[in-house]
């Protein structure tokens, strides 16, 4: 491998890394838009004036849908934060685990 080939290979590698970073930034933007849509779903009223007779099953399904939207939004936000930290070269925070004995680990 000549020096020229080595330099060209490094330039291609740098370009690929930049493309990956731009793609990740685009995915992060799409994630923010998805969270906004999930927030809209969570804010919608379950009971509206036009629906007088809602069965318990329909209310339960609507509440479950809202709960799922909220949890999905938080999960997306957490992943966005992790990816932004990786893009900005921030070290991942490691949780310090305390020593637990057998009984302490099993008790709940």
N, C-alpha and C positions, 0 to 999 in steps of 0.2 A: 504494500500500500504506500503510495507516494504521499508527500506532504499535501499536495493539491487535493488528492482524494480524501485525505483525512479532514481537511478544512471544509470541503463540500459536505462530507458526512456530518460534521458538527453543525453546519448551517442548516441542513435538513432536520436534524434532531431539534435544534432550537426552534425552527418553524413549527414542528409538530407540537412541541411543548406550548408554544404560544397559541396554536389552534385549540389545544385541549383546554387551556385556561379560558379562552374566549367562549368555548362551548359550555364550560362549567358556569361562566357568568351568565350566559343565556338561559341555562337550566335554572339557575338561582332566580332570575327575573321571572321565569315562568312559574316557579314555586311560589313567589310572592303573589302573583295573580291568582293562582289556585287557592291560596289562603284567603284572599279577598272574597272569592266566590263562596268558599266554605263559611265565611263569616256571614255573608248574605243569607245563606241557607239557615244558619243557626239563629239569625235575628227574626226570621219570618214567624208570624204568629201561628200557633197550632190551631187555635179556635178562632174562626172568623165569624162575622155577623151572618153571612149567608148560609152557614152550615149549622143548623139548629140541632140536628140529631146525629151526633158523632158517637159511634160505638166505642166501647172501652178498648177493643182491639185496634181500631184506627188511631185512637189517642196514644196507645202504647207504641204503635209503629212510628208515629210522628215523633214522639219523644226519643225513641231509639235512633231515628235518623238524625235528629239534632245532636244527640250525644256523639254519634259516630262522626259527624261533621266537625264537632269541636275537637275530639281526640285526633282526628286526621290533621286538622290545622296545626295543633301543637306538635305532632310528629313531624310534619313538613318543616315547621319553623326550627325545630331542634336540628334536623338534618341540614337545613340551610346554614345555620350557625356553624355547624361542624365543617361544612365545605368552605365557608368564608374564612374560617380560621386556618384551614389548610392552604387556601390561596394566599393568605397574608402571612404565611409561615409562622403562625402563632403555635406555641407548643400545646399539645392536648393536656388538659388538666386531668391528673390522675387522682382518683379518690383514695384516700388513705383508709385501709381496712383495719379495723381494730381486731385484736385477737379475741376469738370466742371459743369457749370450751364446748364440750359436747352438749351439755344441758342448755346452755345459753343459745346455741345454734338451733336447737330443736323446739324451744319454748316460743309459743305465739298465742 
